[in-house]
Amino acid sequence: MHKLRYLTLSAVFLAGTTAADKPSGAEPADVAGDWQVSWQGRLGTEQCMLHLREDGGKLTGTLQELRGSSSLSGTVDANRISFDVRFPGPRPFTVRFNGTAGSDKIEGTSQAVGVGGAGAYLGHGGEVVQPEHPWTAKRVASQAQHTTP
């Protein structure tokens, strides 16, 4: 009886694991560099700059906005990108950005994470609100120095 229960639980666990839950094994998209971001937040559209560094499937970098610069860390697997940005301040919070990367564009959604117990609030009345918000990024062309002979 115990063996049958074990086999049934194992089958249920394996059936619940999808290809999306596993790394694809494909080469990560090249997302290193500077990106101009348009980010839909709770108070409207915000513009910011994203600087990404890539080492294999690991991402690090900064998000630069009007209020300052915030560090980020995350992963890239094939064309899927995910990173967390921690915004400091009296009520710090973290936003997770998920998306799909192309050669010159990234599209996805962002969502506040881990704000419930930290005393942070995002809603107009002080309530914790964690909806997903769309974001897009366009690669900033590197400014090569042009010299005339």
VMD Tcl script that builds the backbone (N, CA, C; Angstrom):
set m [mol new atoms 447]
animate dup $m
set s [atomselect $m all]
$s set {name element resname resid chain x y z} {
  {N N MET 1 A 0.817 -1.185 0.000}
  {CA C MET 1 A 0.000 0.000 0.000}
  {C C MET 1 A 0.866 1.256 0.000}
  {N N HIS 2 A 1.943 1.246 0.810}
  {CA C HIS 2 A 2.823 2.416 0.867}
  {C C HIS 2 A 3.544 2.631 -0.453}
  {N N LYS 3 A 3.925 1.544 -1.126}
  {CA C LYS 3 A 4.606 1.678 -2.421}
  {C C LYS 3 A 3.677 2.296 -3.446}
  {N N LEU 4 A 2.413 1.903 -3.441}
  {CA C LEU 4 A 1.459 2.457 -4.383}
  {C C LEU 4 A 1.260 3.950 -4.123}
  {N N ARG 5 A 1.146 4.347 -2.856}
  {CA C ARG 5 A 0.979 5.757 -2.505}
  {C C ARG 5 A 2.221 6.545 -2.943}
  {N N TYR 6 A 3.422 6.004 -2.718}
  {CA C TYR 6 A 4.669 6.653 -3.114}
  {C C TYR 6 A 4.714 6.849 -4.626}
  {N N LEU 7 A 4.356 5.810 -5.375}
  {CA C LEU 7 A 4.376 5.906 -6.832}
  {C C LEU 7 A 3.360 6.923 -7.329}
  {N N THR 8 A 2.194 6.951 -6.710}
  {CA C THR 8 A 1.168 7.909 -7.109}
  {C C THR 8 A 1.637 9.335 -6.840}
  {N N LEU 9 A 2.202 9.585 -5.651}
  {CA C LEU 9 A 2.702 10.921 -5.331}
  {C C LEU 9 A 3.846 11.327 -6.250}
  {N N SER 10 A 4.710 10.388 -6.580}
  {CA C SER 10 A 5.815 10.679 -7.496}
  {C C SER 10 A 5.290 11.042 -8.874}
  {N N ALA 11 A 4.288 10.326 -9.332}
  {CA C ALA 11 A 3.713 10.607 -10.647}
  {C C ALA 11 A 3.043 11.975 -10.662}
  {N N VAL 12 A 2.347 12.329 -9.606}
  {CA C VAL 12 A 1.704 13.638 -9.524}
  {C C VAL 12 A 2.751 14.736 -9.517}
  {N N PHE 13 A 3.825 14.571 -8.760}
  {CA C PHE 13 A 4.886 15.561 -8.710}
  {C C PHE 13 A 5.524 15.748 -10.084}
  {N N LEU 14 A 5.860 14.665 -10.744}
  {CA C LEU 14 A 6.507 14.747 -12.048}
  {C C LEU 14 A 5.576 15.333 -13.094}
  {N N ALA 15 A 4.298 15.027 -13.021}
  {CA C ALA 15 A 3.343 15.569 -13.976}
  {C C ALA 15 A 3.207 17.075 -13.800}
  {N N GLY 16 A 3.389 17.585 -12.585}
  {CA C GLY 16 A 3.276 19.012 -12.317}
  {C C GLY 16 A 4.499 19.793 -12.719}
  {N N THR 17 A 5.586 19.140 -13.016}
  {CA C THR 17 A 6.809 19.807 -13.441}
  {C C THR 17 A 6.771 19.961 -14.948}
  {N N THR 18 A 6.832 21.202 -15.417}
  {CA C THR 18 A 6.758 21.462 -16.849}
  {C C THR 18 A 8.109 21.921 -17.364}
  {N N ALA 19 A 8.200 22.019 -18.666}
  {CA C ALA 19 A 9.435 22.493 -19.283}
  {C C ALA 19 A 9.715 23.937 -18.882}
  {N N ALA 20 A 8.662 24.720 -18.589}
  {CA C ALA 20 A 8.869 26.112 -18.187}
  {C C ALA 20 A 9.528 26.218 -16.820}
  {N N ASP 21 A 9.442 25.158 -16.006}
  {CA C ASP 21 A 10.038 25.170 -14.681}
  {C C ASP 21 A 11.520 24.842 -14.710}
  {N N LYS 22 A 12.015 24.364 -15.811}
  {CA C LYS 22 A 13.402 23.924 -15.914}
  {C C LYS 22 A 14.182 24.854 -16.828}
  {N N PRO 23 A 15.477 25.047 -16.568}
  {CA C PRO 23 A 16.288 25.803 -17.510}
  {C C PRO 23 A 16.255 25.139 -18.874}
  {N N SER 24 A 16.234 25.927 -19.922}
  {CA C SER 24 A 16.093 25.376 -21.265}
  {C C SER 24 A 17.372 24.725 -21.777}
  {N N GLY 25 A 18.516 25.127 -21.225}
  {CA C GLY 25 A 19.777 24.604 -21.733}
  {C C GLY 25 A 20.257 25.378 -22.952}
  {N N ALA 26 A 19.401 26.246 -23.516}
  {CA C ALA 26 A 19.794 27.056 -24.665}
  {C C ALA 26 A 20.678 28.199 -24.189}
  {N N GLU 27 A 21.475 28.723 -25.098}
  {CA C GLU 27 A 22.329 29.863 -24.781}
  {C C GLU 27 A 21.466 31.052 -24.378}
  {N N PRO 28 A 21.853 31.771 -23.318}
  {CA C PRO 28 A 21.060 32.932 -22.917}
  {C C PRO 28 A 21.129 34.037 -23.968}
  {N N ALA 29 A 20.041 34.776 -24.098}
  {CA C ALA 29 A 20.013 35.928 -25.000}
  {C C ALA 29 A 21.059 36.941 -24.538}
  {N N ASP 30 A 21.618 37.683 -25.479}
  {CA C ASP 30 A 22.599 38.719 -25.148}
  {C C ASP 30 A 21.849 39.980 -24.751}
  {N N VAL 31 A 21.685 40.197 -23.456}
  {CA C VAL 31 A 20.963 41.371 -22.962}
  {C C VAL 31 A 21.890 42.379 -22.296}
  {N N ALA 32 A 23.189 42.118 -22.292}
  {CA C ALA 32 A 24.141 43.040 -21.672}
  {C C ALA 32 A 24.112 44.377 -22.404}
  {N N GLY 33 A 24.205 45.452 -21.628}
  {CA C GLY 33 A 24.241 46.783 -22.214}
  {C C GLY 33 A 23.214 47.694 -21.598}
  {N N ASP 34 A 22.958 48.806 -22.290}
  {CA C ASP 34 A 22.050 49.831 -21.797}
  {C C ASP 34 A 20.703 49.744 -22.510}
  {N N TRP 35 A 19.652 49.953 -21.730}
  {CA C TRP 35 A 18.280 49.846 -22.227}
  {C C TRP 35 A 17.470 51.035 -21.727}
  {N N GLN 36 A 16.656 51.622 -22.608}
  {CA C GLN 36 A 15.700 52.663 -22.242}
  {C C GLN 36 A 14.401 51.958 -21.892}
  {N N VAL 37 A 13.919 52.143 -20.647}
  {CA C VAL 37 A 12.761 51.411 -20.138}
  {C C VAL 37 A 11.556 52.326 -20.010}
  {N N SER 38 A 10.421 51.816 -20.424}
  {CA C SER 38 A 9.132 52.445 -20.177}
  {C C SER 38 A 8.373 51.486 -19.274}
  {N N TRP 39 A 8.047 51.951 -18.084}
  {CA C TRP 39 A 7.544 51.089 -17.027}
  {C C TRP 39 A 6.228 51.640 -16.521}
  {N N GLN 40 A 5.184 50.853 -16.595}
  {CA C GLN 40 A 3.865 51.284 -16.137}
  {C C GLN 40 A 3.765 51.008 -14.646}
  {N N GLY 41 A 3.762 52.062 -13.855}
  {CA C GLY 41 A 3.642 51.933 -12.412}
  {C C GLY 41 A 2.250 52.326 -11.954}
  {N N ARG 42 A 2.054 52.348 -10.665}
  {CA C ARG 42 A 0.726 52.652 -10.137}
  {C C ARG 42 A 0.325 54.102 -10.368}
  {N N LEU 43 A 1.285 54.988 -10.577}
  {CA C LEU 43 A 0.977 56.399 -10.793}
  {C C LEU 43 A 1.167 56.831 -12.239}
  {N N GLY 44 A 1.323 55.891 -13.139}
  {CA C GLY 44 A 1.486 56.221 -14.553}
  {C C GLY 44 A 2.771 55.647 -15.117}
  {N N THR 45 A 3.096 56.074 -16.314}
  {CA C THR 45 A 4.276 55.562 -17.010}
  {C C THR 45 A 5.530 56.290 -16.538}
  {N N GLU 46 A 6.534 55.515 -16.213}
  {CA C GLU 46 A 7.824 56.068 -15.802}
  {C C GLU 46 A 8.878 55.665 -16.826}
  {N N GLN 47 A 9.842 56.538 -17.031}
  {CA C GLN 47 A 10.974 56.265 -17.911}
  {C C GLN 47 A 12.209 56.083 -17.042}
  {N N CYS 48 A 13.037 55.126 -17.379}
  {CA C CYS 48 A 14.283 54.930 -16.646}
  {C C CYS 48 A 15.299 54.243 -17.555}
  {N N MET 49 A 16.517 54.164 -17.086}
  {CA C MET 49 A 17.594 53.489 -17.812}
  {C C MET 49 A 17.976 52.230 -17.055}
  {N N LEU 50 A 18.247 51.211 -17.807}
  {CA C LEU 50 A 18.642 49.918 -17.260}
  {C C LEU 50 A 20.017 49.593 -17.817}
  {N N HIS 51 A 20.948 49.280 -16.931}
  {CA C HIS 51 A 22.281 48.848 -17.359}
  {C C HIS 51 A 22.451 47.410 -16.890}
  {N N LEU 52 A 22.593 46.491 -17.842}
  {CA C LEU 52 A 22.698 45.062 -17.524}
  {C C LEU 52 A 24.085 44.527 -17.831}
  {N N ARG 53 A 24.595 43.716 -16.911}
  {CA C ARG 53 A 25.819 42.948 -17.117}
  {C C ARG 53 A 25.422 41.483 -17.044}
  {N N GLU 54 A 25.987 40.694 -17.927}
  {CA C GLU 54 A 25.612 39.286 -18.026}
  {C C GLU 54 A 26.850 38.412 -17.905}
  {N N ASP 55 A 26.742 37.379 -17.099}
  {CA C ASP 55 A 27.816 36.404 -16.937}
  {C C ASP 55 A 27.168 35.030 -16.991}
  {N N GLY 56 A 27.188 34.423 -18.175}
  {CA C GLY 56 A 26.466 33.171 -18.353}
  {C C GLY 56 A 24.991 33.460 -18.252}
  {N N GLY 57 A 24.318 32.830 -17.334}
  {CA C GLY 57 A 22.894 33.076 -17.140}
  {C C GLY 57 A 22.590 34.023 -16.002}
  {N N LYS 58 A 23.631 34.618 -15.385}
  {CA C LYS 58 A 23.412 35.534 -14.253}
  {C C LYS 58 A 23.415 36.983 -14.732}
  {N N LEU 59 A 22.484 37.769 -14.172}
  {CA C LEU 59 A 22.399 39.189 -14.492}
  {C C LEU 59 A 22.709 40.025 -13.250}
  {N N THR 60 A 23.409 41.112 -13.451}
  {CA C THR 60 A 23.585 42.135 -12.436}
  {C C THR 60 A 23.476 43.471 -13.155}
  {N N GLY 61 A 23.340 44.536 -12.396}
  {CA C GLY 61 A 23.287 45.837 -13.031}
  {C C GLY 61 A 22.610 46.860 -12.171}
  {N N THR 62 A 22.131 47.931 -12.829}
  {CA C THR 62 A 21.472 49.021 -12.126}
  {C C THR 62 A 20.277 49.503 -12.928}
  {N N LEU 63 A 19.310 50.037 -12.198}
  {CA C LEU 63 A 18.174 50.727 -12.788}
  {C C LEU 63 A 18.274 52.172 -12.306}
  {N N GLN 64 A 18.397 53.099 -13.253}
  {CA C GLN 64 A 18.563 54.518 -12.939}
  {C C GLN 64 A 17.259 55.238 -13.244}
  {N N GLU 65 A 16.692 55.889 -12.214}
  {CA C GLU 65 A 15.453 56.643 -12.373}
  {C C GLU 65 A 15.630 58.008 -11.730}
  {N N LEU 66 A 14.569 58.809 -11.731}
  {CA C LEU 66 A 14.649 60.158 -11.177}
  {C C LEU 66 A 15.070 60.179 -9.718}
  {N N ARG 67 A 14.650 59.183 -8.941}
  {CA C ARG 67 A 14.951 59.157 -7.507}
  {C C ARG 67 A 16.318 58.556 -7.196}
  {N N GLY 68 A 17.031 58.081 -8.193}
  {CA C GLY 68 A 18.359 57.540 -7.954}
  {C C GLY 68 A 18.587 56.230 -8.675}
  {N N SER 69 A 19.632 55.560 -8.246}
  {CA C SER 69 A 20.058 54.310 -8.863}
  {C C SER 69 A 19.828 53.159 -7.889}
  {N N SER 70 A 19.301 52.062 -8.409}
  {CA C SER 70 A 19.052 50.870 -7.590}
  {C C SER 70 A 19.719 49.673 -8.237}
  {N N SER 71 A 20.318 48.807 -7.417}
  {CA C SER 71 A 20.985 47.631 -7.956}
  {C C SER 71 A 19.962 46.542 -8.282}
  {N N LEU 72 A 20.365 45.654 -9.157}
  {CA C LEU 72 A 19.498 44.553 -9.562}
  {C C LEU 72 A 20.304 43.280 -9.706}
  {N N SER 73 A 19.618 42.160 -9.592}
  {CA C SER 73 A 20.220 40.852 -9.852}
  {C C SER 73 A 19.129 39.936 -10.376}
  {N N GLY 74 A 19.539 38.983 -11.212}
  {CA C GLY 74 A 18.559 38.072 -11.783}
  {C C GLY 74 A 19.195 37.049 -12.689}
  {N N THR 75 A 18.379 36.533 -13.599}
  {CA C THR 75 A 18.829 35.475 -14.508}
  {C C THR 75 A 18.290 35.722 -15.908}
  {N N VAL 76 A 18.958 35.099 -16.856}
  {CA C VAL 76 A 18.454 35.035 -18.227}
  {C C VAL 76 A 18.638 33.592 -18.687}
  {N N ASP 77 A 17.559 33.008 -19.228}
  {CA C ASP 77 A 17.563 31.629 -19.709}
  {C C ASP 77 A 16.933 31.635 -21.086}
  {N N ALA 78 A 17.748 31.342 -22.097}
  {CA C ALA 78 A 17.321 31.469 -23.491}
  {C C ALA 78 A 16.851 32.911 -23.674}
  {N N ASN 79 A 15.585 33.138 -24.016}
  {CA C ASN 79 A 15.119 34.515 -24.187}
  {C C ASN 79 A 14.269 35.001 -23.008}
  {N N ARG 80 A 14.205 34.215 -21.940}
  {CA C ARG 80 A 13.449 34.622 -20.739}
  {C C ARG 80 A 14.382 35.357 -19.774}
  {N N ILE 81 A 13.912 36.515 -19.301}
  {CA C ILE 81 A 14.716 37.337 -18.399}
  {C C ILE 81 A 13.905 37.592 -17.127}
  {N N SER 82 A 14.590 37.575 -15.998}
  {CA C SER 82 A 13.940 37.856 -14.716}
  {C C SER 82 A 14.974 38.516 -13.807}
  {N N PHE 83 A 14.591 39.641 -13.204}
  {CA C PHE 83 A 15.501 40.291 -12.264}
  {C C PHE 83 A 14.706 41.060 -11.221}
  {N N ASP 84 A 15.320 41.215 -10.053}
  {CA C ASP 84 A 14.733 41.946 -8.940}
  {C C ASP 84 A 15.490 43.244 -8.741}
  {N N VAL 85 A 14.736 44.330 -8.553}
  {CA C VAL 85 A 15.309 45.639 -8.248}
  {C C VAL 85 A 14.836 46.030 -6.855}
  {N N ARG 86 A 15.788 46.324 -5.976}
  {CA C ARG 86 A 15.444 46.742 -4.611}
  {C C ARG 86 A 15.523 48.260 -4.547}
  {N N PHE 87 A 14.373 48.861 -4.262}
  {CA C PHE 87 A 14.288 50.313 -4.140}
  {C C PHE 87 A 14.443 50.686 -2.668}
  {N N PRO 88 A 15.468 51.476 -2.332}
  {CA C PRO 88 A 15.709 51.845 -0.931}
  {C C PRO 88 A 14.773 52.979 -0.503}
  {N N GLY 89 A 14.892 53.367 0.732}
  {CA C GLY 89 A 14.125 54.486 1.252}
  {C C GLY 89 A 13.494 54.136 2.578}
  {N N PRO 90 A 12.669 55.043 3.101}
  {CA C PRO 90 A 12.035 54.788 4.395}
  {C C PRO 90 A 11.111 53.570 4.347}
  {N N ARG 91 A 10.553 53.292 3.203}
  {CA C ARG 91 A 9.710 52.107 3.008}
  {C C ARG 91 A 10.249 51.333 1.808}
  {N N PRO 92 A 11.362 50.628 1.974}
  {CA C PRO 92 A 11.975 49.925 0.838}
  {C C PRO 92 A 11.056 48.821 0.321}
  {N N PHE 93 A 11.198 48.558 -0.960}
  {CA C PHE 93 A 10.445 47.474 -1.578}
  {C C PHE 93 A 11.237 46.948 -2.758}
  {N N THR 94 A 10.841 45.779 -3.219}
  {CA C THR 94 A 11.496 45.120 -4.348}
  {C C THR 94 A 10.475 44.910 -5.450}
  {N N VAL 95 A 10.892 45.141 -6.685}
  {CA C VAL 95 A 10.051 44.877 -7.850}
  {C C VAL 95 A 10.729 43.814 -8.686}
  {N N ARG 96 A 9.968 42.785 -9.044}
  {CA C ARG 96 A 10.469 41.714 -9.916}
  {C C ARG 96 A 10.006 41.987 -11.340}
  {N N PHE 97 A 10.977 42.021 -12.246}
  {CA C PHE 97 A 10.713 42.211 -13.664}
  {C C PHE 97 A 10.887 40.866 -14.364}
  {N N ASN 98 A 9.880 40.429 -15.103}
  {CA C ASN 98 A 9.951 39.225 -15.927}
  {C C ASN 98 A 9.670 39.637 -17.354}
  {N N GLY 99 A 10.331 38.983 -18.310}
  {CA C GLY 99 A 10.073 39.348 -19.689}
  {C C GLY 99 A 10.692 38.401 -20.685}
  {N N THR 100 A 10.462 38.756 -21.937}
  {CA C THR 100 A 11.004 38.010 -23.070}
  {C C THR 100 A 11.902 38.956 -23.849}
  {N N ALA 101 A 13.143 38.531 -24.079}
  {CA C ALA 101 A 14.145 39.383 -24.718}
  {C C ALA 101 A 14.311 39.031 -26.184}
  {N N GLY 102 A 14.349 40.063 -27.008}
  {CA C GLY 102 A 14.743 39.951 -28.396}
  {C C GLY 102 A 16.082 40.644 -28.551}
  {N N SER 103 A 16.543 40.819 -29.770}
  {CA C SER 103 A 17.862 41.423 -29.950}
  {C C SER 103 A 17.890 42.884 -29.512}
  {N N ASP 104 A 16.805 43.637 -29.744}
  {CA C ASP 104 A 16.791 45.054 -29.408}
  {C C ASP 104 A 15.605 45.466 -28.548}
  {N N LYS 105 A 14.827 44.499 -28.045}
  {CA C LYS 105 A 13.631 44.831 -27.281}
  {C C LYS 105 A 13.358 43.765 -26.222}
  {N N ILE 106 A 12.888 44.208 -25.067}
  {CA C ILE 106 A 12.442 43.305 -24.010}
  {C C ILE 106 A 11.025 43.745 -23.634}
  {N N GLU 107 A 10.120 42.788 -23.492}
  {CA C GLU 107 A 8.755 43.075 -23.074}
  {C C GLU 107 A 8.380 42.140 -21.947}
  {N N GLY 108 A 7.609 42.660 -20.992}
  {CA C GLY 108 A 7.198 41.791 -19.901}
  {C C GLY 108 A 6.319 42.494 -18.902}
  {N N THR 109 A 6.312 41.952 -17.684}
  {CA C THR 109 A 5.519 42.521 -16.596}
  {C C THR 109 A 6.412 42.668 -15.369}
  {N N SER 110 A 6.016 43.585 -14.495}
  {CA C SER 110 A 6.721 43.782 -13.228}
  {C C SER 110 A 5.701 43.694 -12.105}
  {N N GLN 111 A 6.192 43.304 -10.940}
  {CA C GLN 111 A 5.307 43.176 -9.794}
  {C C GLN 111 A 6.109 43.369 -8.514}
  {N N ALA 112 A 5.535 44.115 -7.567}
  {CA C ALA 112 A 6.165 44.285 -6.258}
  {C C ALA 112 A 6.152 42.943 -5.538}
  {N N VAL 113 A 7.252 42.633 -4.854}
  {CA C VAL 113 A 7.342 41.384 -4.099}
  {C C VAL 113 A 7.823 41.690 -2.684}
  {N N GLY 114 A 7.360 40.903 -1.741}
  {CA C GLY 114 A 7.860 40.984 -0.378}
  {C C GLY 114 A 7.589 42.286 0.340}
  {N N VAL 115 A 6.480 42.964 0.030}
  {CA C VAL 115 A 6.213 44.232 0.696}
  {C C VAL 115 A 5.261 44.092 1.876}
  {N N GLY 116 A 4.600 42.963 2.005}
  {CA C GLY 116 A 3.585 42.784 3.039}
  {C C GLY 116 A 4.089 42.997 4.447}
  {N N GLY 117 A 5.189 42.345 4.821}
  {CA C GLY 117 A 5.670 42.434 6.193}
  {C C GLY 117 A 6.699 43.509 6.419}
  {N N ALA 118 A 7.109 44.220 5.393}
  {CA C ALA 118 A 8.195 45.187 5.530}
  {C C ALA 118 A 7.700 46.574 5.911}
  {N N GLY 119 A 6.379 46.744 6.042}
  {CA C GLY 119 A 5.856 48.051 6.372}
  {C C GLY 119 A 5.723 48.958 5.173}
  {N N ALA 120 A 6.032 48.468 3.988}
  {CA C ALA 120 A 5.899 49.279 2.784}
  {C C ALA 120 A 4.444 49.288 2.351}
  {N N TYR 121 A 4.058 50.328 1.647}
  {CA C TYR 121 A 2.722 50.342 1.064}
  {C C TYR 121 A 2.818 50.910 -0.339}
  {N N LEU 122 A 1.943 50.439 -1.192}
  {CA C LEU 122 A 1.954 50.884 -2.573}
  {C C LEU 122 A 0.611 51.442 -3.007}
  {N N GLY 123 A -0.448 51.156 -2.255}
  {CA C GLY 123 A -1.780 51.609 -2.631}
  {C C GLY 123 A -2.039 53.029 -2.179}
  {N N HIS 124 A -3.032 53.665 -2.762}
  {CA C HIS 124 A -3.360 55.052 -2.437}
  {C C HIS 124 A -3.804 55.213 -0.987}
  {N N GLY 125 A -4.495 54.220 -0.430}
  {CA C GLY 125 A -4.968 54.306 0.934}
  {C C GLY 125 A -4.053 53.633 1.931}
  {N N GLY 126 A -2.824 53.296 1.526}
  {CA C GLY 126 A -1.879 52.648 2.417}
  {C C GLY 126 A -1.956 51.134 2.369}
  {N N GLU 127 A -2.860 50.594 1.538}
  {CA C GLU 127 A -2.962 49.142 1.433}
  {C C GLU 127 A -1.847 48.596 0.547}
  {N N VAL 128 A -1.501 47.343 0.764}
  {CA C VAL 128 A -0.488 46.694 -0.051}
  {C C VAL 128 A -1.152 46.235 -1.343}
  {N N VAL 129 A -0.624 46.703 -2.461}
  {CA C VAL 129 A -1.166 46.361 -3.770}
  {C C VAL 129 A -0.035 45.746 -4.579}
  {N N GLN 130 A -0.289 44.600 -5.157}
  {CA C GLN 130 A 0.761 43.929 -5.908}
  {C C GLN 130 A 0.297 43.470 -7.293}
  {N N PRO 131 A -0.310 44.331 -8.092}
  {CA C PRO 131 A -0.701 43.889 -9.434}
  {C C PRO 131 A 0.507 43.854 -10.362}
  {N N GLU 132 A 0.369 43.139 -11.457}
  {CA C GLU 132 A 1.420 43.136 -12.470}
  {C C GLU 132 A 1.255 44.372 -13.345}
  {N N HIS 133 A 2.387 44.971 -13.709}
  {CA C HIS 133 A 2.387 46.147 -14.566}
  {C C HIS 133 A 3.257 45.850 -15.790}
  {N N PRO 134 A 2.837 46.276 -16.985}
  {CA C PRO 134 A 3.649 46.033 -18.184}
  {C C PRO 134 A 4.887 46.926 -18.217}
  {N N TRP 135 A 5.928 46.422 -18.854}
  {CA C TRP 135 A 7.134 47.214 -19.094}
  {C C TRP 135 A 7.742 46.794 -20.417}
  {N N THR 136 A 8.435 47.722 -21.056}
  {CA C THR 136 A 9.176 47.443 -22.289}
  {C C THR 136 A 10.531 48.132 -22.183}
  {N N ALA 137 A 11.487 47.590 -22.890}
  {CA C ALA 137 A 12.823 48.186 -22.941}
  {C C ALA 137 A 13.349 48.105 -24.366}
  {N N LYS 138 A 13.991 49.179 -24.801}
  {CA C LYS 138 A 14.628 49.219 -26.113}
  {C C LYS 138 A 16.109 49.431 -25.903}
  {N N ARG 139 A 16.893 48.620 -26.617}
  {CA C ARG 139 A 18.351 48.714 -26.489}
  {C C ARG 139 A 18.823 50.077 -26.970}
  {N N VAL 140 A 19.723 50.673 -26.185}
  {CA C VAL 140 A 20.327 51.947 -26.546}
  {C C VAL 140 A 21.542 51.630 -27.400}
  {N N ALA 141 A 21.563 52.191 -28.603}
  {CA C ALA 141 A 22.690 51.949 -29.503}
  {C C ALA 141 A 23.956 52.502 -28.878}
  {N N SER 142 A 25.025 51.717 -28.919}
  {CA C SER 142 A 26.289 52.198 -28.369}
  {C C SER 142 A 26.784 53.344 -29.234}
  {N N GLN 143 A 27.351 54.323 -28.581}
  {CA C GLN 143 A 27.822 55.500 -29.289}
  {C C GLN 143 A 29.289 55.299 -29.628}
  {N N ALA 144 A 29.528 54.745 -30.783}
  {CA C ALA 144 A 30.902 54.557 -31.232}
  {C C ALA 144 A 31.489 55.915 -31.599}
  {N N GLN 145 A 32.738 56.074 -31.276}
  {CA C GLN 145 A 33.394 57.339 -31.604}
  {C C GLN 145 A 33.689 57.361 -33.090}
  {N N HIS 146 A 33.235 58.424 -33.707}
  {CA C HIS 146 A 33.482 58.595 -35.141}
  {C C HIS 146 A 34.646 59.561 -35.323}
  {N N THR 147 A 35.630 59.123 -36.034}
  {CA C THR 147 A 36.763 59.995 -36.310}
  {C C THR 147 A 36.912 60.124 -37.809}
  {N N THR 148 A 37.301 61.289 -38.236}
  {CA C THR 148 A 37.520 61.497 -39.656}
  {C C THR 148 A 39.003 61.360 -39.940}
  {N N PRO 149 A 39.314 60.719 -41.037}
  {CA C PRO 149 A 40.744 60.516 -41.344}
  {C C PRO 149 A 41.428 61.786 -41.740}
}
mol reanalyze $m
mol bondsrecalc $m
mol representation Tube
mol addrep $m
